[in-house]
């Protein structure tokens, strides 16, 4: 009886070591050839409500670090511009906070430079094409913002069939509205660039990176 008991105890010991080794060992590797799902791409619609208020946009614009070099040169204070973007965006159903960020990118933080000059009130490079830059000129800052918002709606909304009221909320001031064909061909900010609005393939990524920075700055 004693040898049988010894063999039984040895068997239990070996079994316990095996279980312990399994529990402490590495996880089983993924089976060879198993497909790995690509990371999901988050789409950010051009049409929709803003997530940031005018005050939050201004706080980010003035408070983020480092501050850009050069002097602020827009014809109106940034506080007024932020309000215009949110109001005009709401009128046309466009996310005005992202449009404000787009203008920051387009104008070099409202320092301007290049073909577009501050007095033109053109915050989106409308008409400033790579081949033949003839920037549009607007009589005041709100009109310039309105043109940008209308141009965005032409890209994002297939129901914006004409540069008129309706479908627009305000009389059309976008000189290049009719050049966007078909209407609604770029419903997301992610769709801009590569010939949609700008030729830069990283255009959308730059806008969305700045927008993410503004959201994080405001704890959103």
RARA-V236897 format. One record per pair of residues at least 4 apart in sequence whose C-alpha atoms are under 7 Angstrom apart, sorted by the first residue. I is the first residue (numbers start at 1). GAP is how many residues later the second one is. D is the distance in whole Angstrom. If there is no record, write none. Layout:
<<I GAP D> <I GAP D>>
This chain:
<<1 4 6> <2 4 6> <3 4 6> <4 4 6> <5 4 6> <6 4 6> <7 4 6> <8 4 6> <9 4 6> <10 4 6> <11 4 6> <12 4 6> <13 4 6> <14 4 6> <15 4 6> <16 4 6> <17 4 6> <18 4 6> <19 4 6> <20 4 6> <21 4 6> <30 4 7> <43 145 6> <43 147 6> <44 144 5> <44 145 6> <44 146 7> <45 142 6> <45 143 4> <45 144 6> <46 48 6> <46 49 6> <46 110 6> <46 141 6> <46 142 5> <46 143 6> <47 46 6> <47 47 4> <47 48 6> <47 109 7> <48 45 6> <48 46 5> <48 47 5> <49 41 7> <49 44 7> <49 45 7> <49 46 5> <50 45 5> <50 46 6> <50 47 5> <51 46 7> <52 4 6> <52 5 6> <52 45 6> <53 4 6> <54 4 6> <54 28 5> <54 29 5> <54 32 7> <55 4 6> <56 4 6> <56 162 7> <57 4 6> <57 25 7> <58 4 6> <58 20 7> <58 21 6> <58 24 7> <59 4 6> <60 4 5> <60 154 6> <60 157 6> <70 41 6> <71 40 6> <72 38 6> <72 39 5> <73 37 6> <73 38 5> <73 45 6> <74 36 6> <74 44 5> <75 43 7> <75 44 6> <75 66 7> <76 4 6> <76 5 7> <76 65 7> <77 4 7> <78 4 6> <79 4 7> <80 4 6> <81 4 6> <82 4 6> <82 18 7> <83 4 6> <84 4 6> <84 58 6> <84 61 7> <85 4 6> <85 11 5> <85 12 7> <85 14 7> <85 15 6> <85 60 6> <86 4 6> <86 10 5> <86 11 6> <87 4 6> <88 4 7> <88 58 6> <88 61 7> <89 4 6> <89 5 5> <89 6 6> <89 7 4> <89 60 6> <90 4 6> <90 6 7> <91 78 6> <92 76 7> <92 77 6> <94 55 7> <94 59 7> <95 4 7> <96 4 6> <97 4 7> <98 4 6> <98 113 6> <99 4 6> <100 4 6> <101 4 6> <101 106 7> <101 109 7> <101 110 6> <102 4 6> <102 105 6> <103 4 6> <103 20 5> <103 21 5> <104 4 6> <104 5 4> <104 6 6> <105 4 6> <105 102 7> <106 17 7> <106 18 6> <106 19 6> <107 4 6> <107 5 5> <107 16 6> <108 4 6> <112 4 7> <112 5 6> <112 6 6> <113 4 6> <115 13 7> <115 18 7> <116 4 7> <116 9 7> <116 19 6> <120 17 5> <120 18 6> <121 16 6> <121 17 5> <121 19 6> <121 20 5> <121 23 5> <122 4 7> <122 14 7> <122 15 6> <122 16 7> <122 22 5> <123 21 7> <123 22 7> <124 24 6> <125 10 6> <126 9 6> <126 10 6> <127 6 6> <127 7 5> <127 8 4> <127 9 5> <128 5 4> <128 6 5> <128 7 4> <129 4 5> <138 5 6> <138 6 5> <139 4 7> <140 4 6> <141 4 6> <142 4 6> <143 4 6> <144 4 6> <145 4 6> <146 4 6> <147 4 6> <147 26 5> <147 27 4> <148 4 6> <149 4 6> <150 4 6> <150 24 6> <151 4 7> <151 23 6> <151 26 6> <152 4 6> <153 4 5> <153 7 7> <154 6 6> <154 23 6> <154 26 6> <154 29 5> <154 30 6> <155 25 6> <155 28 6> <155 29 5> <155 30 6> <155 31 5> <155 32 7> <156 27 7> <156 28 4> <156 29 6> <156 30 5> <156 31 4> <156 32 7> <157 26 6> <157 27 4> <157 30 7> <158 25 5> <158 26 4> <160 7 6> <160 8 7> <160 23 7> <161 22 7> <162 5 7> <163 5 7> <163 9 5> <163 14 6> <163 15 7> <164 4 6> <164 7 6> <164 8 6> <165 4 6> <165 5 6> <165 6 6> <186 5 5> <186 6 7> <187 4 7> <189 15 6> <190 14 5> <191 13 7> <192 4 5> <192 5 6> <192 6 7> <192 11 7> <192 12 5> <193 4 6> <193 5 5> <193 6 5> <193 7 5> <193 8 5> <193 9 7> <193 10 5> <193 11 6> <194 4 6> <194 5 5> <194 6 6> <194 7 5> <195 4 4> <198 5 7> <202 4 6> <203 4 6> <204 4 6> <205 4 6> <206 4 6> <207 4 6> <208 4 6> <209 4 6> <210 4 6> <211 4 6> <212 4 6> <213 4 6> <214 4 6> <215 4 6> <215 5 5> <216 4 6>>
